[in-house]
Amino acid sequence: MAWVVLVFAGIFEIVWAYSMKLSEGFTKLGPSLVTLFFMILSFGLLAYAMKTLPLGTAYTIWTGIGAIGSFLVGIFILGEPATAMRMLAAVLIISGLILMKLSSS
């Protein structure tokens, strides 16, 4: 159950990162409120998952989901470049996440 909660916490991290971009430095009320809501939700779920998962594993997986998810949002929604170097970096992050998960089983 903690792993499912952690995945949702990571997904909500992607939501708040994207809405923070849309808030334009917290100058737009709607996206700013969405950011704060999903930030609190994401942190709360992370804290819940950390009740049973090791700190290093939970935090690494959470930030990794957020990093890769935000990277993909940047490419597919915001039109950011998908260069070979950026793609390689993403593959390395995903490899690290898989290794972290396997090491905690």
C-alpha positions as CSV (number, residue, x, y, z in Angstrom):
1,M,0.0,0.0,0.0
2,A,2.8,2.4,0.8
3,W,4.2,2.0,-2.7
4,V,0.8,3.0,-4.3
5,V,0.6,6.0,-2.0
6,L,4.1,7.0,-2.9
7,V,3.3,6.8,-6.7
8,F,0.3,9.1,-6.2
9,A,2.5,11.5,-4.1
10,G,4.9,11.6,-7.1
11,I,2.1,12.2,-9.6
12,F,0.8,15.0,-7.4
13,E,4.3,16.4,-7.4
14,I,4.2,16.6,-11.2
15,V,0.8,18.5,-10.9
16,W,2.1,21.1,-8.5
17,A,5.3,21.6,-10.5
18,Y,3.3,22.2,-13.7
19,S,0.8,24.5,-11.9
20,M,3.7,26.4,-10.4
21,K,5.0,27.1,-13.9
22,L,1.5,28.3,-14.9
23,S,1.3,30.5,-11.8
24,E,4.1,32.7,-13.3
25,G,5.9,33.2,-10.0
26,F,2.7,33.0,-7.9
27,T,1.3,36.0,-9.7
28,K,-1.8,34.2,-11.0
29,L,-4.3,33.2,-8.2
30,G,-5.8,30.0,-9.8
31,P,-2.6,28.2,-10.6
32,S,-1.1,29.4,-7.3
33,L,-3.9,27.8,-5.3
34,V,-3.7,24.6,-7.3
35,T,0.1,24.5,-6.6
36,L,-0.4,24.9,-2.9
37,F,-3.2,22.3,-2.7
38,F,-1.2,19.6,-4.6
39,M,2.0,20.5,-2.8
40,I,0.3,19.8,0.6
41,L,-1.4,16.6,-0.8
42,S,1.9,15.4,-2.3
43,F,3.9,16.0,0.9
44,G,1.2,14.4,3.1
45,L,1.2,11.3,1.0
46,L,5.0,11.2,1.0
47,A,4.9,11.4,4.8
48,Y,2.4,8.6,5.0
49,A,4.5,6.4,2.7
50,M,7.6,7.1,4.9
51,K,5.9,5.5,7.8
52,T,6.8,2.1,6.3
53,L,9.3,2.8,3.5
54,P,12.9,3.8,4.2
55,L,13.6,7.5,4.0
56,G,16.2,7.3,1.2
57,T,14.1,5.0,-0.9
58,A,10.8,6.9,-0.5
59,Y,12.3,10.3,-1.1
60,T,14.4,9.2,-4.1
61,I,11.4,7.5,-5.8
62,W,9.2,10.5,-5.0
63,T,11.6,13.1,-6.5
64,G,12.4,10.8,-9.4
65,I,8.7,10.4,-10.4
66,G,8.4,14.2,-10.1
67,A,11.5,14.8,-12.1
68,I,10.7,12.5,-15.0
69,G,7.0,13.4,-15.0
70,S,7.9,17.1,-15.1
71,F,10.4,16.5,-17.8
72,L,7.7,14.8,-19.9
73,V,5.2,17.5,-19.2
74,G,7.8,20.0,-20.4
75,I,8.3,18.2,-23.6
76,F,4.8,17.2,-24.5
77,I,2.8,20.1,-23.1
78,L,5.2,23.0,-22.9
79,G,7.2,22.2,-26.1
80,E,10.6,22.0,-24.4
81,P,13.4,20.3,-26.5
82,A,13.9,16.6,-26.4
83,T,17.6,16.5,-27.2
84,A,19.6,13.3,-27.1
85,M,21.5,14.4,-24.0
86,R,18.2,15.2,-22.1
87,M,16.8,11.8,-23.1
88,L,19.9,10.0,-21.9
89,A,19.7,11.9,-18.6
90,A,16.1,10.8,-18.2
91,V,17.0,7.2,-18.9
92,L,19.7,7.3,-16.3
93,I,17.2,8.8,-13.7
94,I,14.7,6.0,-14.5
95,S,17.5,3.4,-14.2
96,G,18.4,4.8,-10.8
97,L,14.8,4.6,-9.7
98,I,14.5,1.0,-10.8
99,L,17.7,0.1,-8.9
100,M,16.5,1.9,-5.8
101,K,13.2,0.0,-5.9
102,L,15.0,-3.4,-6.4
103,S,17.4,-2.6,-3.6
104,S,14.6,-2.1,-1.1
105,S,12.6,-5.3,-1.9
